[in-house]
Amino acid sequence: MTQHFDYIAIGGGSGGIASANRAAMRGAKVALIEAKHMGGTCVNVGCVPKKVMWHGAQVAEAINLYAPDYGFNVEVKGFDWSKLVESREAYIGRIHKGYDSGLASNGVTVIKGFAKFVDNKTVEVNGEHYTAEHILIAVGGRPSIPHIEGAEHGIDSNGFFELKEQPKRVAVIGAGYIAVELAGVLHGLGTETHLFVRKHSPLRNFDPYIVETLVDVMAAEGPTLHTESVPHKLVKEDDGSVTLHLDNGKTHNVDQVIWAIGRQPTTDAINVAAAGVEVNSDGFVKVDEFQNTTAKNVYAVGDIIENGIELTPVAVKAGRTLSERLFNKELPDDLKMDYSLVPTVVFSHPPI
């Protein structure tokens, strides 16, 4: 028997959870569909574990670089990577419990599995059909991997959070904030870290004077920055190490290569065409200023929307605003998310 809801959110990340909870709080009958862990990228393999690792690196830097000048005579007997990972995962586990409690208290039905559209009012999960008057797409993205020889010998940002042991030598490839953050964390925790960027600097979309300061700090304190460095191929060596070959002919041998070259939407897995939802050539969903897709009563928020801002608080705000517009009759019908003047933070070393 097909179950019917007022609102279905596909994706249990920050945007989906926020929108589902708010809709339920406004009286809607809501289902939230998630195949993996609640919290999506941010909680499980993004913002949250990154900040835990970043804070660990900050502690290390405070001890190693600044403690003596502040009068502290500190003896460090060692650093246990596995203990930091254990504490990080325990923290994430507590967040999962908080999500479960919040969804349950709001009466949101949680459906575990992968969703695919049947039409603009129906999705299929584990062979069962679910219908709704309104459906939200909030499936988020995944890390991109380059199409070069030997790319499989590197790991992505998800793989970084799966590391059980600290690598001694790492090449981080990418110029965006994820690459800069991972390189800073690894260097701060004692890994010999090299950051490879394609052009003259990382974070090229940021204000030049800010980037120049970051580059100066990297030159003085690390990690080692390699500019004008385009990956050509990776070669797995007999000793388990990986050699990075660049287009300029240079090579670098490390224990681990981490790809941090960007992210792509996971809209290719949910059969959006069946609902009449249009995406651009990169898979990003086309939406208007009210989060409406090209399909009636189908919406999208978060990292998957065309020309969007890939930040967790933005997805949360957009998801809540959408639910208020749809289910709070005391608010105007033209309520919409304001995407102007959104601040951002880069958890580099030092942070921006």
C-alpha positions in Angstrom: 0.0 0.0 0.0 1.4 3.4 -1.0 1.9 5.8 1.9 1.0 9.4 1.4 2.6 12.5 3.0 2.2 16.2 2.7 6.0 16.6 2.3 8.8 14.3 1.5 12.5 15.4 1.8 15.0 13.3 -0.1 18.3 13.5 1.7 19.0 13.6 5.4 21.7 16.2 5.3 21.5 19.7 6.9 19.0 21.1 4.4 16.8 18.1 4.3 16.6 17.7 8.1 16.0 21.4 8.7 13.3 21.6 6.2 11.6 18.3 7.3 11.6 19.4 11.0 10.2 22.8 10.2 7.5 21.5 8.0 6.4 19.0 10.7 6.4 21.8 13.3 4.0 23.7 11.0 1.6 20.7 11.0 2.6 18.8 7.9 2.8 15.1 7.6 6.5 14.6 6.7 8.8 11.8 5.6 12.6 12.1 5.4 14.5 9.6 3.2 18.1 8.9 3.9 20.2 5.9 2.8 23.3 6.4 5.0 23.9 8.4 8.3 21.8 11.3 9.3 23.6 14.6 8.9 24.9 14.2 5.4 28.3 15.5 4.3 28.6 18.2 7.0 28.2 16.0 10.0 29.8 12.8 8.8 32.6 13.7 6.3 32.6 17.5 6.3 32.3 20.5 8.6 32.0 18.7 11.9 34.8 16.1 11.7 37.0 18.7 9.9 36.6 21.2 12.8 37.5 18.5 15.3 40.7 17.7 13.4 41.3 21.4 12.9 41.0 22.1 16.6 43.4 19.2 17.3 45.9 20.8 14.9 45.4 24.2 16.7 46.2 22.6 20.0 49.4 21.1 18.5 50.4 24.4 17.0 49.7 26.2 20.3 52.0 23.7 22.1 54.7 23.5 19.5 54.9 27.1 18.3 53.6 29.4 21.0 53.6 27.7 24.5 57.2 28.8 25.5 56.6 32.5 24.7 53.5 32.4 27.0 55.5 30.9 29.8 54.4 27.2 29.4 57.1 24.6 29.7 55.3 21.7 28.1 56.6 18.2 27.6 54.8 16.3 24.8 55.2 12.6 25.0 53.5 11.9 21.7 50.4 12.3 19.6 47.8 9.5 19.2 45.9 9.9 15.8 43.6 7.0 16.6 42.5 8.6 19.9 41.6 11.8 18.1 39.6 9.8 15.5 37.9 7.9 18.3 36.9 11.1 20.1 35.8 12.6 16.8 33.5 9.7 15.9 32.0 9.6 19.4 31.1 13.3 19.0 29.5 12.6 15.7 27.6 9.7 17.3 26.1 12.1 19.8 25.0 14.4 17.0 23.3 11.4 15.3 21.3 10.7 18.5 20.3 14.4 18.6 19.0 14.3 15.1 17.0 11.0 15.8 15.5 12.6 18.9 14.6 15.8 17.1 12.9 14.1 14.2 11.0 11.8 16.4 9.7 14.6 18.6 8.5 16.4 15.6 6.7 13.3 14.3 8.8 13.0 11.1 8.8 9.5 9.5 12.3 8.4 8.7 12.7 6.1 5.7 16.0 4.3 5.3 17.1 3.7 1.7 17.9 5.3 -1.7 15.0 7.2 -3.3 14.3 7.5 -7.0 11.5 9.5 -8.6 8.7 7.7 -10.3 6.9 11.0 -11.2 6.7 14.5 -9.6 4.5 13.2 -6.8 6.0 9.7 -6.2 9.3 8.3 -5.1 10.4 4.7 -4.8 12.5 3.4 -1.9 13.4 -0.3 -1.4 10.6 -1.3 -3.8 7.9 0.7 -2.0 6.2 3.8 -3.4 5.6 7.0 -1.4 3.6 10.0 -2.6 3.5 13.6 -1.5 2.0 16.9 -2.5 5.4 18.5 -2.2 8.8 16.9 -2.6 12.2 18.4 -1.7 15.5 17.3 -3.3 18.4 17.8 -0.8 20.8 15.0 -1.7 24.0 17.0 -1.6 27.2 16.2 -3.4 30.2 14.0 -3.5 34.0 14.6 -4.1 35.2 14.8 -7.6 38.1 12.6 -8.9 40.1 13.7 -11.9 40.2 11.6 -15.1 43.9 10.9 -15.2 46.0 7.7 -15.1 46.3 6.2 -11.6 43.8 8.5 -10.0 42.4 5.5 -8.0 45.7 5.5 -6.0 44.6 8.7 -4.3 41.8 9.2 -1.8 39.2 12.0 -1.6 38.1 14.0 1.4 35.8 11.2 2.5 38.8 8.9 2.5 40.7 11.3 4.7 38.1 10.8 7.4 38.5 7.0 7.1 42.3 7.1 7.8 43.0 5.0 10.9 46.7 5.9 11.0 48.4 9.2 10.4 50.3 9.2 7.1 53.9 10.5 7.3 54.0 12.2 3.9 51.0 13.6 2.1 50.2 15.4 -1.2 47.0 17.4 -1.1 45.8 18.4 -4.6 43.4 21.3 -5.0 43.2 25.0 -4.5 39.9 25.4 -2.8 39.0 25.7 0.9 38.8 21.9 1.4 42.3 21.4 0.1 43.7 24.3 2.2 41.9 23.0 5.3 43.1 19.4 5.0 46.6 20.5 4.2 46.7 22.7 7.3 45.3 20.0 9.6 47.8 17.4 8.4 50.7 19.8 8.7 49.6 21.0 12.1 49.4 17.4 13.4 53.0 16.7 12.2 52.6 15.1 8.8 55.0 16.3 6.1 52.4 18.0 3.9 52.6 19.3 0.3 49.8 21.3 -1.2 49.7 21.3 -5.1 47.6 24.0 -6.9 47.1 24.4 -10.6 47.8 28.1 -10.9 49.6 30.8 -8.9 47.9 30.4 -5.5 45.1 28.7 -3.5 41.8 30.3 -2.8 41.9 32.4 -6.0 38.3 33.6 -5.5 39.1 35.2 -2.2 40.4 38.8 -1.7 44.0 38.9 -2.9 45.4 40.5 0.2 43.9 37.7 2.4 45.4 35.0 0.1 48.8 36.7 0.1 48.9 36.6 3.8 48.0 33.0 3.9 50.7 32.2 1.3 53.2 34.1 3.4 52.3 32.1 6.5 52.6 28.9 4.6 56.0 29.9 3.4 57.1 30.6 7.0 55.4 27.8 8.8 54.1 25.2 6.3 52.6 23.3 4.6 54.8 23.4 1.5 52.9 25.1 -1.3 53.6 24.0 -4.9 52.1 26.4 -7.5 51.6 25.9 -11.3 51.4 22.2 -10.6 49.0 20.2 -12.7 48.8 16.4 -11.9 49.5 14.2 -14.9 49.4 10.7 -13.3 49.8 8.7 -10.1 52.0 5.6 -9.9 51.8 3.1 -7.1 55.3 2.0 -6.0 56.3 -1.5 -4.8 56.8 -0.2 -1.2 53.2 1.1 -1.1 54.0 4.7 -1.6 52.6 6.8 -4.5 54.5 9.0 -6.9 52.8 12.1 -8.2 53.8 13.0 -11.8 53.1 16.6 -12.8 52.7 18.1 -16.3 55.8 20.1 -15.8 57.9 16.9 -15.5 58.4 17.1 -11.7 57.7 14.1 -9.5 56.9 13.8 -5.7 56.8 10.6 -3.8 54.4 10.5 -0.8 52.6 7.9 1.4 49.2 9.3 0.5 47.6 11.5 -2.2 44.4 13.3 -1.3 42.2 14.7 -4.1 40.4 17.9 -3.1 39.6 19.3 -6.5 35.9 20.1 -6.0 32.5 18.4 -5.5 29.7 17.4 -7.8 25.9 16.9 -7.2 24.5 13.4 -6.7 21.4 14.1 -8.7 22.4 11.5 -11.2 21.3 8.7 -8.8 17.6 9.7 -8.2 16.1 9.7 -11.7 15.1 13.4 -11.6 14.1 13.2 -15.3 11.1 11.1 -14.3 9.8 14.0 -12.3 10.4 16.6 -15.0 13.3 18.2 -13.0 15.9 19.9 -15.2 19.6 19.9 -14.4 22.4 21.7 -16.1 25.3 19.9 -17.8 27.1 19.4 -14.5 24.0 17.9 -12.8 23.1 21.0 -10.7 19.3 21.5 -10.4 17.8 24.5 -12.0 15.7 26.5 -9.5 14.1 29.9 -9.3 14.3 32.3 -6.4 11.8 30.3 -4.4 13.7 27.0 -4.7 11.1 25.8 -7.2 12.5 23.3 -9.8 11.1 23.0 -13.3 8.7 20.3 -12.0 5.5 21.5 -10.2 5.7 21.1 -6.4 9.3 19.7 -6.5 12.0 21.9 -4.8 15.7 21.8 -4.2 18.1 23.3 -1.7 21.7 22.9 -0.7 24.8 22.1 -2.6 22.9 20.7 -5.6 21.3 23.9 -6.9 22.6 25.8 -9.9 24.6 28.9 -8.9 24.1 28.1 -5.2 26.3 28.6 -2.2 27.7 25.4 -0.9 27.6 26.1 2.9 25.7 24.2 5.6 24.0 27.3 7.2 22.8 28.3 3.7 21.1 24.9 3.2 19.6 25.0 6.6 18.2 28.5 6.1 16.9 27.7 2.6 15.2 24.5 3.8 13.5 26.2 6.7 12.4 29.2 4.6 10.9 26.9 2.0 8.9 25.0 4.7 7.6 28.2 6.2 6.4 29.3 2.7 4.7 26.0 2.0 3.2 25.3 5.4 3.0 28.4 7.5 -0.2 30.2 6.4 0.6 33.2 8.6 3.6 34.1 6.4 3.5 35.6 2.9 3.5 33.4 -0.2 6.5 35.2 -1.6 8.8 34.3 1.3 12.2 33.4 0.0 15.9 32.9 0.9 18.2 35.9 0.7 21.4 34.7 -0.9 23.2 38.0 -0.8 26.1 38.9 1.4 26.6 35.4 2.9 29.8 35.3 5.0 32.1 32.3 4.9 35.0 30.9 7.0 38.0 28.9 5.9 39.4 26.7 8.7 43.0 27.2 7.4 46.0 27.8 9.6 45.5 30.7 10.4 41.7 30.7 9.8 40.2 33.2 7.4 
